[in-house]
């Protein structure tokens, strides 16, 4: 059962429990618990300081030191009300101090584990991962950058599991079909991407020289490819700037300047 948080840390109608740490397979990481505990101690101190200051104000009010009382509302309270507030404040301060002491004790208990984590450096988090045998084979992966035919913008980076493709297909023809199918699946979830031809599925891939790629094994990691939906390779469009000039005239009319456009006469050769 996850324990309830201390009373001074409860801030809602629903009781709060914790803390708990979720693991993806690694063991307990003490530096995370240390950061949490330090944050809790800081938060409690933020409550302790104003409670202590207010307690001193109540003390001055009870002892008739009105000149030292900055919270003027205390001066209008009865002695009984002041004693009640003083008692509540003393209980709160004792509770806050006891909670700080408890968390400082937990920090001390973490010290050996923190030293062990520091000694392992970055390997502490991954020490649960077993080393692979030297003769093991890893799945082949391929990263490609896919563009729409005729464009050099809107790059979509894809990671393809070549080992899975090889396992599902028996020859290069089927392998290329499967490769194009995987590209289609990835592009479906890419924002702003739409087909460049009549077909809904890619039918060809081209490299940057316009050569059709017929075997995925010829691709290299990080290579740029252009996807076709049935159309031939399109040369990458180059952006150009279109400039239009207009002639304007300005006149003054009753202290107002008016500007209007006039035909631009061409005096070329």
C-alpha positions, 0 to 999 in steps of 0.5 A: 500500500502506498503511504499517505503523504504527511499532513502538512503536505496535503493540499486537496480534499482527496488524500494524496499518497506517495511518492512512487517511482516507475521503472522501465527495467532499471533498478532504483535510482537514488538521485531521483529520490534525493531531488524529490526529498530536497524539494519537499524540504524546501517546500516545508521551509516555505511554510515554516518561515511565515508560520514562525514570523506570525507566531512572534507577532501573536507573542508580541500581541499577547505581551502587550508589545503593540509597537512590534505588531505589524499584523494590526488585525491581531490587536482587535482580538481577545486574549482567548483568541490570541491564545488559540491562534498561538496554540495552533501555530505551535502545533503547526511549527512542531509538525513542520519541523518534525517532517523536515527532520524525518526527510533529513533522516531519509536523505542520510539513509540514501547516502550509501546508495548515492555514493554507489550511483556516483561511482558507476557514473552514467553506467548506473542506469544501464547496469541492468542491461545484459551484454550481448554475446560477441557472435550475436547479430543485430537487426539491420536498420536504415534511415532515409530522408523522403521527399515528394517528387520534384521538391527539396522541402518537406523532408520526412525522416524514416527508419526502416527495419530491413531485417523485418522486410527480408524476413517477410519477402523472398526476392528483390521484387517483393522486397521493393514492394514491401519497402514502398508499402512501409514508406506509404504507411509512414507518410500517411501520418506525416502532416502536410504530405499528399500524393504527387500523382494519380495513385494512392500508393508510391510506385517508384523511388528516385535518388538525387540524380533521378535514377530509379531505386529498384533494390532497397539494399542499394540505399545508404543511411541518411540518403535522400530519396524522392517518392513517385506515385506513378509519374516520372522523375521531376527535376527539383523546382528552383525558387524564383523571385517575381518583381512588379513595379508600379509608378505613382504620383502624389498631389497636394489637395487642401493640405492632404497628400494624395497618391495614385497609381499611373501606367508605367511607360516602357522606354526600352530599346 
